[in-house]
Amino acid sequence: MLKHLLNESAVLKSVETVDEYGSSVISDIKTVNCKIEFAYSQNDGTESSLLEKPARMFCVEEVKIGDIVSYNQENYQVLQVNTYKDLDGKIMLREVYLK
């Protein structure tokens, strides 16, 4: 139903575990159709620049907390996943919070 709005793509790296050095062990890498929104705030210090805040991604594919999303050569970690279902109980959209 909302798939036509997911017109961007990102690379989803599914994290299996963390090794003894604290590095993520990636089990699967795939490209997903998504829509990513960034939040910005203005720094009122000496420099009047915009600071990028965490992002929100919408997709249909399964995403787990701890996974890594690559978008525009930047890696973001998945902090939270909200699942939205239609009246039949079928998953129609996932809202993923990234940092």
N, C-alpha and C positions, 0 to 999 in steps of 0.2 A: 504494500500500500504506500509506504513512504520511501521505497527504494529509489525512486527517481530523484529524490533530493540528496542522495548520497553520491555526489559527483566528484569527490576528491579521493585520493588513494594514499594509503599509508602502509608501512610494513609492520606486521605484528609478529613479535618474537615471543613465543610461548616459553616461559621459564619453568623448568622441571624442578630443580633444586638449587641450592647455593652450596658451592664447594667449601673446603676448609679454609680457603683464602678470602672468602666473602664475595667471590665472583659468581654471577648467575650462570647456571648451566642451561643453555637454550636447547629445547627439544624439537621445536618446529618453527619455521619461518614462512610466512605467507603474506601476500598482498591483499588488503581488504578495502572495499569501497566504504567511504565514510564521509562525514562532515565534521570539521574541526573548528571550534570557536576559541579564540584567545581573549582573555580579560586583560585590560591595560589600566594602569593608574599613572598619574602624573606625580613626579617627584618635585616637591615645592622647595627644594634646597637651592643651591647656587646655580645648578644646571636645570633648565626646564626641559627635561627629556621624559619620554614615556618609558615606563618600566613594564616589561612583560610579566604577567602573572600566570598561574597555572591555567591549563586548558581543559576543554570539555570536548569529547568526541562522541559522535553518534554513529552506530553501525549495527549490523544484524548478526555478524559472526560472534562465536563464543569468545569471550575475553575473561581472564581471571585476574584477581588482585595479584600484583607482583610481576605481571607480564610487562614487556617493554614495547613501546610504540615508537617507530622512527618516522618522522615527518620533516621534510625539508632539511635533511642531514642532521637533525637534532633528535636525541633520544629522550623519551618521557616515560616515567614509571606509572603504572596503573595503581591508583589509590583506592578507587571505589567503582563498583559496577551496579547500576540500577537496570532492572529488566522490566519492560513494559509488554503486556500481553493484550491480545484482542479478546473479544467476548467468547471465542471458542477455546481460549487458553493457549493459543499459538503465539510464540514470541514474535513480535513485530518490530521491536527496536531495543537497543541497549544504549544507555547513557553511561559513558566512561569518563571518570575524572582523572586527569593526568597531572603529573608534576615533574 
